Structures are given as C-alpha cells and as structure tokens.
Amino acid sequence: MNTVSFAIQAAARDWTLSVFFILVGVIVAGALIWAVRLGMAVRDQEPAPPRPEEHPHLPDGGPVLEEREVREPEEMPIAGQESERLMPYQLHHAASRRCGDQHRKRWLPGSSGGFGSGGPGHV
C-alpha cells in the first residue's frame, strides 16, 4: 500500500465522520425544536391562570384559629441507670412545650452584645 492511497482513505474516513456528526447535530436540534413546539401547544390547551378577584381572601375578622404562644424546650428525660436506655414511649412527642409565662421577652437596649460580634453592643 502506498502513502497516497492511505491518505485518501484517511481523508474519506474523516469526511464521513464529520458528515455523521453534522447529521446527528441536526437531528438533535430538530428534536429540541419539536419538543419546544409541543410544549407550547400543550400550554395553549391549559386553562388560564386565575384572575385577582378569583383568588381566596382573608375573612373580615382576620385569620381564623390563629394562636400565639411562647414555647420552651422540652428537656430530654434521664435514664435511671447509666446502662439503661430510653425507649421511644418514654420520650415526649414534641421538642418544646407551652411556657408558663406567656409574656414575650423584649430586647432591652444595652443589655446584649452586637449580633455575632461578641462586642458590648449598645452602652
């Protein structure tokens, strides 16, 4: 085999490979265009979004059954002995409980540090 025929065969292989990749790219692009058009057609058949007057509104008296309460953490029960383990039925259902003092604690200026800085805050 001489080098000229080898070069011609290599060029033919590269050309067919290039044409193959171009065809695959055209097919993928066509499939994407078809999928977008199909999605647009499906969306056109869906009902329109509700108008503002069709949205639900709050009653005149405000939200119904709203409760505000101060919660405090529920302590983990301690096992009787160190080798004893707690069973699920010995644990509480919630991680917090209703606090006896329902007055909300307010922030007092000068009583705490700057948030996250550890500094004295307002003095």
One Martini backbone bead per residue (centre of mass of N, CA, C, O) as a GRO file, in nm:
protein
  123
    1MET     BB    1   0.097   0.036   0.023
    2ASN     BB    2   0.052   0.358  -0.031
    3THR     BB    3   0.037   0.686   0.081
    4VAL     BB    4  -0.191   0.795  -0.099
    5SER     BB    5  -0.414   0.585  -0.035
    6PHE     BB    6  -0.407   0.632   0.269
    7ALA     BB    7  -0.488   0.933   0.263
    8ILE     BB    8  -0.761   0.894   0.120
    9GLN     BB    9  -0.889   0.710   0.335
   10ALA     BB   10  -0.860   0.906   0.575
   11ALA     BB   11  -1.027   1.137   0.448
   12ALA     BB   12  -1.290   0.974   0.413
   13ARG     BB   13  -1.332   0.912   0.712
   14ASP     BB   14  -1.341   1.207   0.812
   15TRP     BB   15  -1.580   1.294   0.634
   16THR     BB   16  -1.792   1.088   0.740
   17LEU     BB   17  -1.769   1.174   1.035
   18SER     BB   18  -1.857   1.468   0.996
   19VAL     BB   19  -2.133   1.407   0.871
   20PHE     BB   20  -2.243   1.249   1.109
   21PHE     BB   21  -2.228   1.483   1.323
   22ILE     BB   22  -2.407   1.678   1.169
   23LEU     BB   23  -2.661   1.498   1.163
   24VAL     BB   24  -2.690   1.468   1.467
   25GLY     BB   25  -2.721   1.772   1.526
   26VAL     BB   26  -2.978   1.813   1.353
   27ILE     BB   27  -3.155   1.610   1.504
   28VAL     BB   28  -3.136   1.738   1.785
   29ALA     BB   29  -3.243   2.018   1.706
   30GLY     BB   30  -3.516   1.914   1.600
   31ALA     BB   31  -3.609   1.785   1.868
   32LEU     BB   32  -3.610   2.048   2.032
   33ILE     BB   33  -3.809   2.206   1.860
   34TRP     BB   34  -4.042   2.004   1.888
   35ALA     BB   35  -4.063   2.016   2.202
   36VAL     BB   36  -4.134   2.317   2.220
   37ARG     BB   37  -4.390   2.311   2.045
   38LEU     BB   38  -4.540   2.103   2.216
   39GLY     BB   39  -4.540   2.271   2.480
   40MET     BB   40  -4.698   2.510   2.362
   41ALA     BB   41  -4.953   2.348   2.289
   42VAL     BB   42  -5.019   2.248   2.575
   43ARG     BB   43  -5.038   2.532   2.709
   44ASP     BB   44  -5.279   2.635   2.531
   45GLN     BB   45  -5.483   2.410   2.666
   46GLU     BB   46  -5.469   2.543   2.923
   47PRO     BB   47  -5.574   2.708   3.172
   48ALA     BB   48  -5.605   2.998   3.297
   49PRO     BB   49  -5.519   3.202   3.520
   50PRO     BB   50  -5.621   3.353   3.784
   51ARG     BB   51  -5.783   3.608   3.888
   52PRO     BB   52  -5.780   3.826   4.146
   53GLU     BB   53  -6.092   3.772   4.226
   54GLU     BB   54  -6.037   3.441   4.251
   55HIS     BB   55  -5.890   3.473   4.496
   56PRO     BB   56  -5.832   3.429   4.808
   57HIS     BB   57  -5.963   3.564   5.117
   58LEU     BB   58  -5.977   3.722   5.396
   59PRO     BB   59  -6.142   3.772   5.650
   60ASP     BB   60  -6.257   4.039   5.829
   61GLY     BB   61  -6.135   3.913   6.115
   62GLY     BB   62  -5.919   3.746   6.000
   63PRO     BB   63  -5.757   3.498   6.099
   64VAL     BB   64  -5.819   3.167   6.165
   65LEU     BB   65  -5.701   3.006   6.435
   66GLU     BB   66  -5.495   3.190   6.584
   67GLU     BB   67  -5.185   3.123   6.758
   68ARG     BB   68  -5.005   3.248   7.045
   69GLU     BB   69  -4.690   3.123   7.183
   70VAL     BB   70  -4.475   3.033   7.431
   71ARG     BB   71  -4.181   2.844   7.406
   72GLU     BB   72  -4.012   2.556   7.546
   73PRO     BB   73  -3.790   2.336   7.607
   74GLU     BB   74  -3.765   1.992   7.610
   75GLU     BB   75  -3.651   1.775   7.815
   76MET     BB   76  -3.451   1.510   7.853
   77PRO     BB   77  -3.475   1.220   7.974
   78ILE     BB   78  -3.348   1.032   8.239
   79ALA     BB   79  -3.192   0.766   8.314
   80GLY     BB   80  -3.156   0.570   8.585
   81GLN     BB   81  -2.922   0.429   8.443
   82GLU     BB   82  -2.643   0.405   8.250
   83SER     BB   83  -2.734   0.121   8.107
   84GLU     BB   84  -2.990   0.252   8.049
   85ARG     BB   85  -3.246   0.290   7.810
   86LEU     BB   86  -3.443   0.465   7.604
   87MET     BB   87  -3.767   0.467   7.504
   88PRO     BB   88  -4.000   0.588   7.292
   89TYR     BB   89  -4.233   0.607   7.522
   90GLN     BB   90  -4.043   0.811   7.706
   91LEU     BB   91  -4.086   1.018   7.504
   92HIS     BB   92  -4.168   1.300   7.357
   93HIS     BB   93  -4.353   1.446   7.096
   94ALA     BB   94  -4.206   1.718   7.157
   95ALA     BB   95  -3.948   1.973   7.172
   96SER     BB   96  -4.185   2.143   7.300
   97ARG     BB   97  -4.347   2.376   7.531
   98ARG     BB   98  -4.554   2.540   7.721
   99CYS     BB   99  -4.530   2.827   7.875
  100GLY     BB  100  -4.615   2.982   8.169
  101ASP     BB  101  -4.489   3.242   8.046
  102GLN     BB  102  -4.661   3.458   7.801
  103HIS     BB  103  -4.444   3.672   7.798
  104ARG     BB  104  -4.271   3.859   7.590
  105LYS     BB  105  -3.944   3.897   7.528
  106ARG     BB  106  -3.757   4.182   7.527
  107TRP     BB  107  -3.547   4.407   7.398
  108LEU     BB  108  -3.274   4.567   7.556
  109PRO     BB  109  -3.097   4.829   7.561
  110GLY     BB  110  -2.770   4.729   7.666
  111SER     BB  111  -2.809   4.391   7.720
  112SER     BB  112  -2.637   4.332   7.457
  113GLY     BB  113  -2.465   4.228   7.207
  114GLY     BB  114  -2.347   4.215   6.917
  115PHE     BB  115  -2.427   4.052   6.642
  116GLY     BB  116  -2.164   3.815   6.631
  117SER     BB  117  -1.919   3.987   6.786
  118GLY     BB  118  -1.903   4.012   7.120
  119GLY     BB  119  -1.979   4.277   7.191
  120PRO     BB  120  -2.141   4.524   7.384
  121GLY     BB  121  -2.291   4.724   7.217
  122HIS     BB  122  -2.508   4.902   7.382
  123VAL     BB  123  -2.388   5.182   7.615
   0.00000   0.00000   0.00000
